Amino acid sequence: MSKHKKQILDKAQIEQKIRRMAYEIYEQNYEQKELILAGVDENGLKLSISLKKEIDAISDIKVHVIKLDVEKDAPVQPKVDLSHFPQIEQFTVIVVDDVLNSGRTMIYAIDPFLQLGAKKIQTAVLVNRSHKRFPISVDYKGLELATTIQEHIQVDLSESDSSAYLY
């Protein structure tokens, strides 16, 4: 397989996907007074911050962003740390990551919110690869992309250049 990277999303396309996802989140949660966006460190957190900015621009919903640290290399149940947790009763949380590969990281990232008694848990990813090994359904996705198992997606959400590549 060639390691040549092919750009699948440029900065403008990523911004457009984030804006559309924010509108979808608002449409599905317009009755909520507050939402929690839980971003999987590091790109999921950056995506959460961008989604918050867009949701703030279109609605009165108070959006909290928290960072999730998921021990991705753990062979069994990884440790998941929350940066903080706002005091909200009957909360709705959207777990956010850049790419959904097997669904393993996402399923572990959801666990703390089950233990905290979430009213509703949703998921959002910029790119869904459709190679799930775990029963995860994505509620909000920027791009659905059929890839082979050998292919990878790299997302760069830096201030200078946001882009996504297939290699």
PyMOL commands that set and color helices and strands:
alter all, ss='L'
color gray80, all
select helices_A, chain A and resi 11-29+43-58+104-115
alter helices_A, ss='H'
color red, helices_A
select strands_A, chain A and resi 6-9+34-40+62-70+80-82+92-100+120-128+140-144+153-157+162-166
alter strands_A, ss='S'
color yellow, strands_A
deselect
rebuild
show_as cartoon
